[in-house]
Amino acid sequence: MQALAERIESYVGGATFTGYEPLQFSALKTFDPAPEALKGRTLERTSRRGKYVMLHFGDVKIAFHLSQGGRVDFEEPPKKTNKAKGYVVRWKFDNNRAVLLKEFGTERKAGWWVLAEDDIGPMDGLGPEPGSKEFEDLIRTGQDSRRIHTILRDQRTVAGIGRGYSDDALHAAKISPFASLKSMKADDRERLLQAIEETLANGLEIERKRTGGLPTKVGDHWVVHHEHGKPCPVCGDDLRRVSYESHEVTYCPTCQTGGKILADRRMSRLIR
């Protein structure tokens, strides 16, 4: 999302907002300020908080969240397709460009908000960002008994990591996704902090090489995430997964769990 925010600013930064096309009416989550308040305003900058991207227009801003299936297209000139399946909203600018939000899948959880500049909106309650002192303190001293993969995915606890980077960081740190933060020793915690920092930095470097918006295929630089069944890039063992209703966890038994195969709910059994 950081790289996407930067590309949006590069594409339409300094341009004037001229209008919008609401293509999925339930996606707009606010009514005051009205989206019409954006017309005639200049996009001054973009920013990110967690997985939310913000477009700042003086004392009013747009915030949006793509959820799992959301994507972004840059259009020059804006297209005329108003009823295409999965389209969410099109924001138009005076440089004959537009930013189109769309969403694949059936969940329809992508959304956007028009907020006063000082309004936190849906970002209220997000946890600390990786790299912050609050995050480092959480990892170094936290006594949370939940599984570490759950902690890293929970945006109320840690903002902005998500599933893919959690899989890759835990693999790099050689820590089981089922380990609890409370049970971790000091060296495990330091290794995890370093792995998260390096994993996110590497991901951002790769994402900054993209052009345009956010394509259909993302996460094509994962090390282990969604790579189950393939050889571990470190030890060569088969990568395994644990499947849940809405996501899956990928790990290496040899590198992360001492050879143990973790419980997979698809099989409704526990293998220890």
C-alpha positions in Angstrom: 0.0 0.0 0.0 2.9 2.3 0.6 4.2 1.9 -2.9 0.7 2.3 -4.3 0.2 5.6 -2.4 3.4 6.8 -3.9 2.4 5.9 -7.4 -1.0 7.6 -7.0 0.8 10.8 -5.9 3.1 10.6 -8.9 0.2 10.0 -11.3 -2.3 12.7 -10.1 -0.5 14.7 -7.5 -1.0 18.4 -8.0 -4.0 17.8 -10.2 -7.5 19.1 -9.5 -10.3 16.7 -8.6 -13.1 17.2 -11.1 -15.6 14.5 -10.2 -16.4 10.9 -9.4 -18.5 8.0 -10.6 -19.9 5.8 -7.9 -19.9 2.4 -9.5 -20.7 0.4 -6.4 -22.9 2.5 -4.2 -22.4 0.5 -1.0 -18.7 1.1 -1.2 -18.9 4.7 0.0 -19.0 4.5 3.8 -19.6 8.2 4.6 -22.0 11.0 3.8 -20.5 14.1 5.4 -18.4 15.6 4.0 -20.1 14.7 0.7 -17.8 13.6 -2.2 -18.9 16.8 -4.0 -16.8 18.7 -1.5 -13.7 17.3 -3.3 -14.5 19.1 -6.6 -12.1 21.8 -7.4 -9.6 20.8 -4.8 -6.0 19.9 -5.5 -4.5 16.6 -4.5 -1.6 17.8 -2.3 -0.2 14.5 -1.2 -0.9 10.9 -0.4 -0.2 8.8 2.7 -0.8 5.4 4.2 -1.9 4.1 7.6 -2.0 0.3 7.9 -3.7 -1.0 4.8 -5.5 2.3 4.2 -4.4 4.8 1.5 -5.3 8.4 1.9 -5.5 11.2 -0.7 -5.2 14.6 0.9 -7.1 17.6 -0.5 -6.4 20.4 2.0 -8.9 20.1 4.8 -10.6 17.0 3.3 -9.3 13.6 2.3 -10.3 10.3 0.7 -9.3 7.1 2.5 -9.7 3.7 0.8 -9.2 0.1 1.7 -8.9 -2.6 -1.0 -9.7 -5.6 1.3 -8.5 -8.9 -0.3 -9.8 -8.5 -3.8 -9.4 -4.8 -4.5 -7.3 -3.5 -7.3 -6.5 -0.1 -8.8 -6.3 1.1 -12.5 -4.8 4.3 -13.8 -6.8 5.6 -16.8 -5.7 8.2 -19.3 -8.2 9.3 -20.5 -10.9 8.0 -18.2 -12.8 5.2 -19.7 -16.6 5.2 -20.3 -17.3 1.7 -18.9 -19.5 2.6 -15.9 -21.2 -0.8 -15.2 -18.4 -3.3 -15.5 -18.6 -6.1 -13.0 -16.5 -5.4 -9.9 -16.0 -1.6 -10.5 -16.2 0.4 -7.2 -15.5 4.1 -8.0 -13.7 6.2 -10.5 -12.1 9.5 -9.4 -11.4 12.0 -12.1 -8.8 14.7 -12.4 -8.2 17.7 -14.6 -5.1 16.3 -16.3 -7.4 13.9 -18.2 -6.5 11.1 -15.8 -8.6 9.0 -13.5 -8.0 6.5 -10.7 -10.4 3.5 -10.8 -11.0 1.2 -7.8 -12.3 -2.3 -8.6 -12.8 -5.5 -6.7 -12.6 -9.1 -7.7 -14.4 -11.9 -5.9 -17.7 -11.9 -4.2 -17.0 -10.5 -0.7 -17.4 -6.8 -1.8 -15.5 -5.4 1.2 -13.5 -2.7 -0.5 -14.6 0.7 0.5 -13.8 4.4 0.5 -14.4 7.3 2.9 -14.5 11.1 2.6 -13.2 12.6 5.8 -12.2 15.8 7.3 -8.4 16.0 7.3 -8.2 15.6 11.1 -10.8 12.7 11.2 -9.2 9.3 11.8 -12.3 7.5 10.5 -12.0 3.8 10.0 -8.3 3.9 11.1 -9.3 4.4 14.7 -8.2 1.4 16.7 -5.4 0.3 14.4 -2.3 -1.1 16.1 1.3 0.3 15.8 3.2 0.2 12.5 6.2 -2.1 12.1 9.3 -0.1 12.7 7.8 2.1 15.4 8.9 2.0 19.0 5.4 0.8 20.0 5.7 -2.2 17.7 9.2 -3.0 18.9 8.1 -2.9 22.5 5.2 -5.2 21.7 7.4 -7.8 20.2 10.2 -7.5 22.8 8.0 -7.5 25.9 4.5 -8.6 24.9 2.8 -11.5 26.7 0.1 -12.2 24.2 -0.8 -15.9 24.3 -2.3 -16.0 20.8 -0.5 -17.5 17.9 2.1 -15.2 16.4 0.7 -15.4 12.9 -2.7 -14.3 14.3 -1.0 -11.4 16.1 0.8 -10.2 13.0 -2.4 -10.4 10.9 -4.6 -8.6 13.4 -4.7 -5.0 12.3 -5.9 -3.9 15.8 -2.6 -5.3 17.2 -0.2 -4.6 14.4 -1.1 -2.4 11.4 0.0 -3.2 7.9 1.7 -6.6 7.8 -1.0 -9.0 6.6 -0.9 -12.6 5.6 1.8 -12.8 2.9 4.4 -10.8 4.8 3.6 -12.7 8.0 4.3 -16.1 6.3 7.5 -14.8 4.8 8.8 -13.1 7.9 8.1 -16.1 10.2 9.9 -18.3 7.7 12.9 -16.0 7.6 12.9 -15.9 11.4 12.6 -19.7 11.6 9.6 -19.4 14.0 6.4 -21.5 13.9 3.3 -19.6 12.9 1.6 -21.4 15.8 4.1 -20.2 18.4 2.7 -17.8 21.0 4.4 -14.4 21.6 4.3 -15.2 25.3 6.4 -18.3 24.9 9.1 -16.7 22.8 12.6 -16.2 24.2 14.5 -12.9 23.8 16.6 -14.1 20.8 13.4 -15.4 19.1 11.9 -11.9 19.5 14.9 -10.1 18.1 15.2 -12.5 15.2 11.5 -11.9 14.4 11.9 -8.1 14.5 14.8 -8.3 12.1 13.0 -10.7 9.8 9.9 -8.4 9.7 12.0 -5.3 9.0 13.9 -7.1 6.2 10.9 -8.8 4.7 8.9 -5.5 4.5 11.9 -3.5 3.2 12.5 -6.1 0.4 8.8 -6.1 -0.5 8.6 -2.3 -0.7 11.7 -2.2 -2.9 10.1 -4.7 -5.3 6.7 -3.0 -5.2 8.3 0.4 -6.0 9.4 -1.1 -9.4 5.8 -1.5 -10.5 4.2 1.0 -12.8 0.5 2.0 -12.9 -1.9 1.1 -10.2 -2.3 -2.3 -8.5 -2.5 -5.2 -11.0 -4.6 -8.3 -10.8 -1.6 -10.4 -9.8 0.0 -9.1 -6.7 2.4 -10.8 -4.2 4.4 -12.4 -7.0 7.5 -11.9 -5.0 6.5 -14.0 -2.0 9.1 -16.5 -0.7 6.8 -19.1 0.9 3.3 -17.5 0.9 1.0 -19.5 -1.4 3.9 -21.7 -2.3 2.8 -24.8 -0.5 3.8 -28.1 -2.1 7.0 -26.5 -3.5 10.5 -27.0 -2.1 11.5 -24.7 0.7 14.1 -22.3 -0.7 16.3 -22.8 2.4 16.2 -26.6 3.1 14.4 -28.1 0.2 11.6 -29.8 2.3 8.0 -29.5 1.0 6.3 -26.3 2.2 3.0 -27.1 4.0 -0.1 -25.1 4.6 -2.9 -24.7 7.2 -6.2 -23.8 5.6 -8.9 -21.7 7.1 -12.2 -20.5 5.7 -10.8 -17.2 4.4 -7.0 -17.6 4.4 -4.2 -20.1 4.7 -0.8 -20.2 6.4 2.3 -21.5 4.6 5.3 -22.8 6.5 8.3 -25.1 6.4 8.2 -28.0 8.9 12.0 -28.4 8.8 12.9 -24.7 9.2 10.0 -23.6 11.5 8.4 -26.4 13.5 11.1 -28.9 14.2 9.6 -31.3 11.7 6.1 -31.2 13.1 3.2 -31.0 10.7 0.7 -28.4 12.0 -3.1 -29.1 12.3 -4.9 -28.5 9.0 -8.6 -27.8 9.5 -9.4 -29.1 6.0 -8.6 -32.6 7.4 -10.3 -32.1 10.7 -7.5 -33.7 12.6 -4.4 -32.8 14.6 -1.0 -34.2 13.7 1.6 -33.6 16.4 
